[in-house]
């Protein structure tokens, strides 16, 4: 502590390299923090778009679920003569996300470009829909109509003008149908 105080009070100009080093250290730390926030904002935006897409998918199944609600359950079934048949639609999640996020399909992935640079890439979408059982013996504890979506997000990481290993995370969202009445 005494050394630092001595360096700060020194008027010979020897503190100049220390000021430059501290400034460079702060710039490097700030660049790292800004890159962290960029990755966090992209992941949050993609997750929110995926949540919207899975909610739209659940809502698109409303008509089929409604038939079950009329009979006292909330499953995706259609009347089929004297019985019910399984009727669930997985929706077009990639199509919805392409429209919302401005992505385009390239190969098996959906990508977003900023100018010529890749901003992020989505792939390996997996949608699981758990239908409510028809005529459960215990309706209070029965599985409700739910949809899960898991997608792989890949974002290139840049630091110091160089591209590092990309951030790869799996985003998972869930939406369910809850009857109001």
Secondary structure, 3 states (H helix, E strand, C coil): CHHHHHHHHCCCCCCHHHHHHHHHHHHHHHHHHHHHHHHHHHHHHHHHHHHHHHHHHHHHCHHHHHHHHHCCCCCCEEEECCEEEECCCCCCHHHHHHHHHCCEEECCEEEEEECCEEEEEEEEEEEEEECCCCCCCCHHHCCCCEEEEEEEEEEEEEECCEEEEEEEEEEEEEEECCCCC
